[in-house]
Amino acid sequence: MKQISFDEFLKVELRVGKIISAEIFAEAKKPAYILEVDFGDEVGTRKSGAQVTDLYSPSELIGKLVVGVVNFPKKQIGSIMSECLITGFHDERSQVALCVPDKPVPLGTKLL
């Protein structure tokens, strides 16, 4: 495993956001949703494609707190411009479980 310095880690802006909309990403090559995530006043609302369809329905994603990387460059994914990366972990069946805070925290809070 490659090691990084703490200063390198600090460059990654991992922030808490709340999913405000989730819809099926019909044009995606692999099943996915288009998510709009509110990261608070400093960062604002960002859009992302997320391959979390195995474990979540759009309706249960609304209002969920998630952890996202907000300082990657924008990336064109099909018909949408992804503006952040929502984090998650693959389970034993390669289904993605979202990385979420286990208690309420203010939107935009940075992971340290």
N, CA, C and O atoms as a GROMACS GRO file, in nm:
protein
  448
    1MET      N    1   0.085  -0.117   0.000
    1MET     CA    2   0.000   0.000   0.000
    1MET      C    3   0.090   0.124   0.000
    1MET      O    4   0.180   0.137   0.082
    2LYS      N    5   0.062   0.214  -0.094
    2LYS     CA    6   0.140   0.338  -0.102
    2LYS      C    7   0.099   0.431   0.012
    2LYS      O    8  -0.020   0.450   0.038
    3GLN      N    9   0.196   0.488   0.078
    3GLN     CA   10   0.169   0.582   0.186
    3GLN      C   11   0.173   0.725   0.134
    3GLN      O   12   0.248   0.757   0.042
    4ILE      N   13   0.091   0.810   0.196
    4ILE     CA   14   0.092   0.952   0.165
    4ILE      C   15   0.118   1.029   0.293
    4ILE      O   16   0.102   0.976   0.403
    5SER      N   17   0.158   1.153   0.279
    5SER     CA   18   0.180   1.236   0.396
    5SER      C   19   0.048   1.294   0.444
    5SER      O   20  -0.051   1.296   0.370
    6PHE      N   21   0.046   1.340   0.568
    6PHE     CA   22  -0.074   1.404   0.621
    6PHE      C   23  -0.108   1.529   0.540
    6PHE      O   24  -0.225   1.559   0.518
    7ASP      N   25  -0.006   1.603   0.496
    7ASP     CA   26  -0.030   1.722   0.413
    7ASP      C   27  -0.098   1.686   0.282
    7ASP      O   28  -0.184   1.761   0.234
    8GLU      N   29  -0.062   1.572   0.222
    8GLU     CA   30  -0.129   1.526   0.100
    8GLU      C   31  -0.275   1.494   0.128
    8GLU      O   32  -0.364   1.529   0.050
    9PHE      N   33  -0.301   1.427   0.240
    9PHE     CA   34  -0.438   1.394   0.279
    9PHE      C   35  -0.522   1.521   0.296
    9PHE      O   36  -0.638   1.524   0.255
   10LEU      N   37  -0.464   1.623   0.356
   10LEU     CA   38  -0.537   1.748   0.380
   10LEU      C   39  -0.580   1.819   0.251
   10LEU      O   40  -0.669   1.904   0.254
   11LYS      N   41  -0.518   1.784   0.140
   11LYS     CA   42  -0.556   1.845   0.012
   11LYS      C   43  -0.690   1.793  -0.038
   11LYS      O   44  -0.756   1.860  -0.118
   12VAL      N   45  -0.733   1.676   0.009
   12VAL     CA   46  -0.860   1.617  -0.034
   12VAL      C   47  -0.972   1.678   0.050
   12VAL      O   48  -0.972   1.665   0.172
   13GLU      N   49  -1.065   1.745  -0.016
   13GLU     CA   50  -1.178   1.810   0.051
   13GLU      C   51  -1.293   1.710   0.063
   13GLU      O   52  -1.378   1.702  -0.026
   14LEU      N   53  -1.295   1.635   0.172
   14LEU     CA   54  -1.404   1.542   0.202
   14LEU      C   55  -1.502   1.617   0.291
   14LEU      O   56  -1.469   1.655   0.403
   15ARG      N   57  -1.623   1.639   0.239
   15ARG     CA   58  -1.721   1.719   0.311
   15ARG      C   59  -1.854   1.646   0.322
   15ARG      O   60  -1.886   1.559   0.242
   16VAL      N   61  -1.930   1.684   0.424
   16VAL     CA   62  -2.062   1.628   0.446
   16VAL      C   63  -2.164   1.705   0.363
   16VAL      O   64  -2.165   1.828   0.362
   17GLY      N   65  -2.248   1.632   0.293
   17GLY     CA   66  -2.357   1.692   0.217
   17GLY      C   67  -2.486   1.616   0.239
   17GLY      O   68  -2.486   1.504   0.290
   18LYS      N   69  -2.596   1.680   0.201
   18LYS     CA   70  -2.728   1.616   0.212
   18LYS      C   71  -2.784   1.600   0.071
   18LYS      O   72  -2.788   1.696  -0.006
   19ILE      N   73  -2.828   1.479   0.038
   19ILE     CA   74  -2.886   1.453  -0.093
   19ILE      C   75  -3.023   1.523  -0.100
   19ILE      O   76  -3.111   1.498  -0.017
   20ILE      N   77  -3.038   1.610  -0.200
   20ILE     CA   78  -3.164   1.684  -0.214
   20ILE      C   79  -3.246   1.633  -0.333
   20ILE      O   80  -3.366   1.660  -0.340
   21SER      N   81  -3.183   1.561  -0.424
   21SER     CA   82  -3.260   1.496  -0.530
   21SER      C   83  -3.183   1.374  -0.580
   21SER      O   84  -3.060   1.370  -0.577
   22ALA      N   85  -3.259   1.275  -0.626
   22ALA     CA   86  -3.202   1.152  -0.678
   22ALA      C   87  -3.295   1.101  -0.787
   22ALA      O   88  -3.414   1.081  -0.765
   23GLU      N   89  -3.238   1.080  -0.905
   23GLU     CA   90  -3.318   1.028  -1.016
   23GLU      C   91  -3.238   0.924  -1.091
   23GLU      O   92  -3.115   0.924  -1.086
   24ILE      N   93  -3.306   0.837  -1.160
   24ILE     CA   94  -3.240   0.732  -1.237
   24ILE      C   95  -3.161   0.796  -1.350
   24ILE      O   96  -3.211   0.882  -1.422
   25PHE      N   97  -3.036   0.753  -1.365
   25PHE     CA   98  -2.947   0.800  -1.471
   25PHE      C   99  -2.962   0.703  -1.587
   25PHE      O  100  -2.882   0.610  -1.602
   26ALA      N  101  -3.065   0.724  -1.669
   26ALA     CA  102  -3.103   0.630  -1.774
   26ALA      C  103  -2.992   0.607  -1.877
   26ALA      O  104  -2.984   0.498  -1.933
   27GLU      N  105  -2.909   0.705  -1.903
   27GLU     CA  106  -2.806   0.693  -2.005
   27GLU      C  107  -2.677   0.630  -1.956
   27GLU      O  108  -2.586   0.607  -2.036
   28ALA      N  109  -2.666   0.600  -1.828
   28ALA     CA  110  -2.543   0.543  -1.772
   28ALA      C  111  -2.518   0.402  -1.826
   28ALA      O  112  -2.613   0.327  -1.850
   29LYS      N  113  -2.391   0.368  -1.845
   29LYS     CA  114  -2.355   0.235  -1.893
   29LYS      C  115  -2.385   0.130  -1.787
   29LYS      O  116  -2.430   0.020  -1.818
   30LYS      N  117  -2.359   0.164  -1.660
   30LYS     CA  118  -2.393   0.077  -1.547
   30LYS      C  119  -2.504   0.147  -1.469
   30LYS      O  120  -2.507   0.270  -1.466
   31PRO      N  121  -2.595   0.072  -1.407
   31PRO     CA  122  -2.705   0.137  -1.334
   31PRO      C  123  -2.653   0.240  -1.234
   31PRO      O  124  -2.562   0.213  -1.156
   32ALA      N  125  -2.714   0.359  -1.238
   32ALA     CA  126  -2.669   0.469  -1.152
   32ALA      C  127  -2.782   0.568  -1.132
   32ALA      O  128  -2.884   0.566  -1.201
   33TYR      N  129  -2.761   0.656  -1.035
   33TYR     CA  130  -2.850   0.769  -1.012
   33TYR      C  131  -2.775   0.898  -1.036
   33TYR      O  132  -2.653   0.905  -1.025
   34ILE      N  133  -2.851   1.001  -1.071
   34ILE     CA  134  -2.798   1.137  -1.071
   34ILE      C  135  -2.840   1.198  -0.938
   34ILE      O  136  -2.959   1.208  -0.908
   35LEU      N  137  -2.742   1.237  -0.859
   35LEU     CA  138  -2.768   1.295  -0.728
   35LEU      C  139  -2.736   1.443  -0.729
   35LEU      O  140  -2.637   1.486  -0.788
   36GLU      N  141  -2.819   1.523  -0.662
   36GLU     CA  142  -2.785   1.661  -0.630
   36GLU      C  143  -2.764   1.664  -0.480
   36GLU      O  144  -2.849   1.620  -0.403
   37VAL      N  145  -2.648   1.718  -0.439
   37VAL     CA  146  -2.608   1.714  -0.300
   37VAL      C  147  -2.578   1.856  -0.253
   37VAL      O  148  -2.501   1.929  -0.316
   38ASP      N  149  -2.639   1.895  -0.142
   38ASP     CA  150  -2.616   2.025  -0.080
   38ASP      C  151  -2.502   2.013   0.020
   38ASP      O  152  -2.514   1.943   0.120
   39PHE      N  153  -2.391   2.082  -0.010
   39PHE     CA  154  -2.274   2.081   0.078
   39PHE      C  155  -2.264   2.208   0.161
   39PHE      O  156  -2.156   2.240   0.211
   40GLY      N  157  -2.374   2.281   0.177
   40GLY     CA  158  -2.373   2.400   0.260
   40GLY      C  159  -2.333   2.526   0.185
   40GLY      O  160  -2.304   2.522   0.065
   41ASP      N  161  -2.331   2.637   0.256
   41ASP     CA  162  -2.310   2.768   0.194
   41ASP      C  163  -2.174   2.784   0.127
   41ASP      O  164  -2.166   2.844   0.020
   42GLU      N  165  -2.069   2.733   0.186
   42GLU     CA  166  -1.934   2.753   0.132
   42GLU      C  167  -1.914   2.681  -0.001
   42GLU      O  168  -1.853   2.737  -0.092
   43VAL      N  169  -1.964   2.559  -0.014
   43VAL     CA  170  -1.943   2.477  -0.134
   43VAL      C  171  -2.063   2.483  -0.228
   43VAL      O  172  -2.046   2.488  -0.350
   44GLY      N  173  -2.184   2.484  -0.172
   44GLY     CA  174  -2.305   2.489  -0.253
   44GLY      C  175  -2.354   2.352  -0.293
   44GLY      O  176  -2.314   2.251  -0.234
   45THR      N  177  -2.441   2.349  -0.393
   45THR     CA  178  -2.501   2.225  -0.442
   45THR      C  179  -2.418   2.171  -0.557
   45THR      O  180  -2.378   2.245  -0.647
   46ARG      N  181  -2.393   2.041  -0.553
   46ARG     CA  182  -2.315   1.974  -0.658
   46ARG      C  183  -2.392   1.854  -0.710
   46ARG      O  184  -2.475   1.796  -0.640
   47LYS      N  185  -2.362   1.818  -0.836
   47LYS     CA  186  -2.426   1.704  -0.902
   47LYS      C  187  -2.323   1.592  -0.916
   47LYS      O  188  -2.205   1.616  -0.936
   48SER      N  189  -2.372   1.467  -0.905
   48SER     CA  190  -2.284   1.351  -0.918
   48SER      C  191  -2.362   1.231  -0.970
   48SER      O  192  -2.481   1.217  -0.942
   49GLY      N  193  -2.295   1.147  -1.045
   49GLY     CA  194  -2.350   1.017  -1.082
   49GLY      C  195  -2.303   0.917  -0.977
   49GLY      O  196  -2.186   0.916  -0.940
   50ALA      N  197  -2.393   0.832  -0.929
   50ALA     CA  198  -2.356   0.737  -0.824
   50ALA      C  199  -2.413   0.600  -0.854
   50ALA      O  200  -2.534   0.585  -0.875
   51GLN      N  201  -2.327   0.499  -0.855
   51GLN     CA  202  -2.368   0.361  -0.881
   51GLN      C  203  -2.407   0.293  -0.749
   51GLN      O  204  -2.338   0.204  -0.700
   52VAL      N  205  -2.519   0.338  -0.694
   52VAL     CA  206  -2.566   0.285  -0.565
   52VAL      C  207  -2.706   0.226  -0.577
   52VAL      O  208  -2.780   0.219  -0.478
   53THR      N  209  -2.743   0.184  -0.698
   53THR     CA  210  -2.880   0.138  -0.724
   53THR      C  211  -2.912   0.004  -0.660
   53THR      O  212  -3.030  -0.027  -0.639
   54ASP      N  213  -2.811  -0.076  -0.628
   54ASP     CA  214  -2.838  -0.208  -0.568
   54ASP      C  215  -2.892  -0.198  -0.426
   54ASP      O  216  -2.976  -0.278  -0.385
   55LEU      N  217  -2.845  -0.100  -0.352
   55LEU     CA  218  -2.880  -0.092  -0.210
   55LEU      C  219  -2.974   0.023  -0.174
   55LEU      O  220  -3.025   0.028  -0.062
   56TYR      N  221  -2.997   0.115  -0.267
   56TYR     CA  222  -3.079   0.233  -0.236
   56TYR      C  223  -3.178   0.264  -0.348
   56TYR      O  224  -3.147   0.247  -0.466
   57SER      N  225  -3.296   0.308  -0.309
   57SER     CA  226  -3.393   0.361  -0.405
   57SER      C  227  -3.379   0.514  -0.404
   57SER      O  228  -3.330   0.570  -0.306
   58PRO      N  229  -3.423   0.581  -0.509
   58PRO     CA  230  -3.415   0.728  -0.509
   58PRO      C  231  -3.485   0.790  -0.388
   58PRO      O  232  -3.433   0.885  -0.328
   59SER      N  233  -3.601   0.738  -0.352
   59SER     CA  234  -3.676   0.801  -0.242
   59SER      C  235  -3.606   0.788  -0.108
   59SER      O  236  -3.617   0.878  -0.024
   60GLU      N  237  -3.533   0.677  -0.084
   60GLU     CA  238  -3.465   0.664   0.044
   60GLU      C  239  -3.334   0.742   0.050
   60GLU      O  240  -3.276   0.759   0.157
   61LEU      N  241  -3.286   0.790  -0.066
   61LEU     CA  242  -3.165   0.871  -0.068
   61LEU      C  243  -3.192   1.016  -0.030
   61LEU      O  244  -3.105   1.083   0.026
   62ILE      N  245  -3.312   1.065  -0.059
   62ILE     CA  246  -3.345   1.205  -0.031
   62ILE      C  247  -3.332   1.232   0.119
   62ILE      O  248  -3.391   1.163   0.201
   63GLY      N  249  -3.253   1.334   0.152
   63GLY     CA  250  -3.233   1.373   0.291
   63GLY      C  251  -3.117   1.302   0.360
   63GLY      O  252  -3.081   1.338   0.472
   64LYS      N  253  -3.057   1.203   0.294
   64LYS     CA  254  -2.946   1.127   0.354
   64LYS      C  255  -2.819   1.211   0.353
   64LYS      O  256  -2.787   1.275   0.253
   65LEU      N  257  -2.748   1.210   0.466
   65LEU     CA  258  -2.616   1.272   0.472
   65LEU      C  259  -2.514   1.178   0.411
   65LEU      O  260  -2.518   1.058   0.434
   66VAL      N  261  -2.422   1.233   0.332
   66VAL     CA  262  -2.318   1.156   0.265
   66VAL      C  263  -2.185   1.230   0.277
   66VAL      O  264  -2.182   1.347   0.314
   67VAL      N  265  -2.077   1.161   0.244
   67VAL     CA  266  -1.945   1.220   0.241
   67VAL      C  267  -1.901   1.226   0.095
   67VAL      O  268  -1.906   1.125   0.024
   68GLY      N  269  -1.859   1.344   0.050
   68GLY     CA  270  -1.818   1.360  -0.088
   68GLY      C  271  -1.688   1.435  -0.101
   68GLY      O  272  -1.655   1.520  -0.018
   69VAL      N  273  -1.613   1.404  -0.208
   69VAL     CA  274  -1.493   1.480  -0.243
   69VAL      C  275  -1.540   1.596  -0.331
   69VAL      O  276  -1.601   1.574  -0.436
   70VAL      N  277  -1.512   1.718  -0.288
   70VAL     CA  278  -1.565   1.834  -0.361
   70VAL      C  279  -1.458   1.913  -0.436
   70VAL      O  280  -1.489   2.015  -0.497
   71ASN      N  281  -1.332   1.869  -0.432
   71ASN     CA  282  -1.228   1.945  -0.503
   71ASN      C  283  -1.160   1.867  -0.615
   71ASN      O  284  -1.048   1.900  -0.654
   72PHE      N  285  -1.226   1.764  -0.667
   72PHE     CA  286  -1.181   1.702  -0.792
   72PHE      C  287  -1.227   1.791  -0.908
   72PHE      O  288  -1.326   1.862  -0.894
   73PRO      N  289  -1.156   1.786  -1.021
   73PRO     CA  290  -1.206   1.859  -1.138
   73PRO      C  291  -1.340   1.799  -1.183
   73PRO      O  292  -1.367   1.681  -1.162
   74LYS      N  293  -1.424   1.883  -1.244
   74LYS     CA  294  -1.551   1.833  -1.299
   74LYS      C  295  -1.520   1.728  -1.405
   74LYS      O  296  -1.417   1.735  -1.473
   75LYS      N  297  -1.612   1.631  -1.419
   75LYS     CA  298  -1.590   1.522  -1.515
   75LYS      C  299  -1.720   1.493  -1.587
   75LYS      O  300  -1.824   1.475  -1.524
   76GLN      N  301  -1.714   1.489  -1.720
   76GLN     CA  302  -1.832   1.456  -1.800
   76GLN      C  303  -1.858   1.306  -1.790
   76GLN      O  304  -1.772   1.225  -1.824
   77ILE      N  305  -1.977   1.269  -1.743
   77ILE     CA  306  -2.018   1.129  -1.735
   77ILE      C  307  -2.150   1.119  -1.811
   77ILE      O  308  -2.255   1.157  -1.760
   78GLY      N  309  -2.142   1.069  -1.933
   78GLY     CA  310  -2.261   1.064  -2.017
   78GLY      C  311  -2.314   1.205  -2.038
   78GLY      O  312  -2.241   1.293  -2.084
   79SER      N  313  -2.439   1.226  -2.006
   79SER     CA  314  -2.502   1.356  -2.031
   79SER      C  315  -2.489   1.453  -1.914
   79SER      O  316  -2.537   1.566  -1.922
   80ILE      N  317  -2.424   1.411  -1.805
   80ILE     CA  318  -2.412   1.503  -1.691
   80ILE      C  319  -2.266   1.539  -1.665
   80ILE      O  320  -2.174   1.464  -1.699
   81MET      N  321  -2.247   1.654  -1.604
   81MET     CA  322  -2.116   1.696  -1.560
   81MET      C  323  -2.109   1.667  -1.410
   81MET      O  324  -2.175   1.733  -1.330
   82SER      N  325  -2.028   1.568  -1.373
   82SER     CA  326  -2.013   1.532  -1.233
   82SER      C  327  -1.925   1.637  -1.165
   82SER      O  328  -1.816   1.669  -1.213
   83GLU      N  329  -1.975   1.690  -1.053
   83GLU     CA  330  -1.907   1.799  -0.984
   83GLU      C  331  -1.850   1.757  -0.849
   83GLU      O  332  -1.789   1.839  -0.779
   84CYS      N  333  -1.869   1.632  -0.812
   84CYS     CA  334  -1.816   1.580  -0.686
   84CYS      C  335  -1.816   1.428  -0.695
   84CYS      O  336  -1.875   1.369  -0.785
   85LEU      N  337  -1.748   1.365  -0.600
   85LEU     CA  338  -1.745   1.219  -0.592
   85LEU      C  339  -1.807   1.179  -0.458
   85LEU      O  340  -1.753   1.212  -0.353
   86ILE      N  341  -1.917   1.108  -0.463
   86ILE     CA  342  -1.981   1.058  -0.342
   86ILE      C  343  -1.910   0.928  -0.303
   86ILE      O  344  -1.892   0.840  -0.387
   87THR      N  345  -1.870   0.917  -0.177
   87THR     CA  346  -1.789   0.804  -0.134
   87THR      C  347  -1.873   0.687  -0.086
   87THR      O  348  -1.986   0.704  -0.039
   88GLY      N  349  -1.818   0.568  -0.098
   88GLY     CA  350  -1.885   0.447  -0.055
   88GLY      C  351  -1.788   0.330  -0.054
   88GLY      O  352  -1.672   0.343  -0.094
   89PHE      N  353  -1.837   0.217  -0.009
   89PHE     CA  354  -1.758   0.095   0.002
   89PHE      C  355  -1.831  -0.019  -0.065
   89PHE      O  356  -1.953  -0.030  -0.054
   90HIS      N  357  -1.756  -0.106  -0.136
   90HIS     CA  358  -1.815  -0.225  -0.194
   90HIS      C  359  -1.831  -0.332  -0.086
   90HIS      O  360  -1.741  -0.355  -0.006
   91ASP      N  361  -1.948  -0.396  -0.086
   91ASP     CA  362  -1.968  -0.508   0.006
   91ASP      C  363  -1.920  -0.637  -0.061
   91ASP      O  364  -1.859  -0.633  -0.168
   92GLU      N  365  -1.947  -0.751   0.002
   92GLU     CA  366  -1.900  -0.879  -0.051
   92GLU      C  367  -1.961  -0.914  -0.186
   92GLU      O  368  -1.908  -1.001  -0.256
   93ARG      N  369  -2.069  -0.849  -0.225
   93ARG     CA  370  -2.132  -0.874  -0.356
   93ARG      C  371  -2.106  -0.760  -0.454
   93ARG      O  372  -2.172  -0.750  -0.557
   94SER      N  373  -2.009  -0.674  -0.422
   94SER     CA  374  -1.970  -0.558  -0.503
   94SER      C  375  -2.079  -0.452  -0.513
   94SER      O  376  -2.079  -0.371  -0.606
   95GLN      N  377  -2.171  -0.452  -0.418
   95GLN     CA  378  -2.273  -0.348  -0.411
   95GLN      C  379  -2.215  -0.233  -0.329
   95GLN      O  380  -2.144  -0.255  -0.231
   96VAL      N  381  -2.247  -0.110  -0.368
   96VAL     CA  382  -2.187   0.006  -0.302
   96VAL      C  383  -2.275   0.054  -0.187
   96VAL      O  384  -2.392   0.088  -0.206
   97ALA      N  385  -2.216   0.056  -0.067
   97ALA     CA  386  -2.279   0.114   0.052
   97ALA      C  387  -2.218   0.251   0.073
   97ALA      O  388  -2.096   0.265   0.077
   98LEU      N  389  -2.302   0.352   0.088
   98LEU     CA  390  -2.254   0.488   0.104
   98LEU      C  391  -2.176   0.508   0.233
   98LEU      O  392  -2.205   0.445   0.335
   99CYS      N  393  -2.077   0.594   0.226
   99CYS     CA  394  -2.003   0.638   0.344
   99CYS      C  395  -2.082   0.755   0.404
   99CYS      O  396  -2.097   0.859   0.341
  100VAL      N  397  -2.133   0.736   0.526
  100VAL     CA  398  -2.221   0.836   0.586
  100VAL      C  399  -2.180   0.865   0.730
  100VAL      O  400  -2.130   0.776   0.799
  101PRO      N  401  -2.200   0.990   0.776
  101PRO     CA  402  -2.177   1.017   0.918
  101PRO      C  403  -2.285   0.946   1.000
  101PRO      O  404  -2.400   0.937   0.956
  102ASP      N  405  -2.250   0.898   1.118
  102ASP     CA  406  -2.349   0.826   1.198
  102ASP      C  407  -2.426   0.917   1.294
  102ASP      O  408  -2.515   0.871   1.365
  103LYS      N  409  -2.393   1.045   1.294
  103LYS     CA  410  -2.466   1.145   1.373
  103LYS      C  411  -2.483   1.270   1.286
  103LYS      O  412  -2.405   1.291   1.194
  104PRO      N  413  -2.584   1.352   1.314
  104PRO     CA  414  -2.603   1.475   1.237
  104PRO      C  415  -2.485   1.570   1.256
  104PRO      O  416  -2.439   1.593   1.368
  105VAL      N  417  -2.438   1.625   1.146
  105VAL     CA  418  -2.333   1.727   1.148
  105VAL      C  419  -2.370   1.836   1.048
  105VAL      O  420  -2.445   1.808   0.953
  106PRO      N  421  -2.321   1.958   1.065
  106PRO     CA  422  -2.356   2.065   0.972
  106PRO      C  423  -2.310   2.036   0.828
  106PRO      O  424  -2.204   1.978   0.806
  107LEU      N  425  -2.392   2.076   0.733
  107LEU     CA  426  -2.355   2.058   0.592
  107LEU      C  427  -2.228   2.133   0.563
  107LEU      O  428  -2.208   2.245   0.609
  108GLY      N  429  -2.141   2.070   0.484
  108GLY     CA  430  -2.014   2.131   0.448
  108GLY      C  431  -1.900   2.101   0.544
  108GLY      O  432  -1.785   2.137   0.517
  109THR      N  433  -1.930   2.035   0.656
  109THR     CA  434  -1.824   2.002   0.751
  109THR      C  435  -1.716   1.918   0.682
  109THR      O  436  -1.746   1.822   0.611
  110LYS      N  437  -1.591   1.957   0.703
  110LYS     CA  438  -1.478   1.888   0.640
  110LYS      C  439  -1.430   1.774   0.730
  110LYS      O  440  -1.419   1.790   0.851
  111LEU      N  441  -1.403   1.659   0.668
  111LEU     CA  442  -1.348   1.546   0.740
  111LEU      C  443  -1.203   1.575   0.774
  111LEU      O  444  -1.126   1.618   0.688
  112LEU      N  445  -1.166   1.552   0.897
  112LEU     CA  446  -1.027   1.567   0.942
  112LEU      C  447  -0.982   1.445   1.016
  112LEU      O  448  -0.868   1.438   1.062
   0.00000   0.00000   0.00000
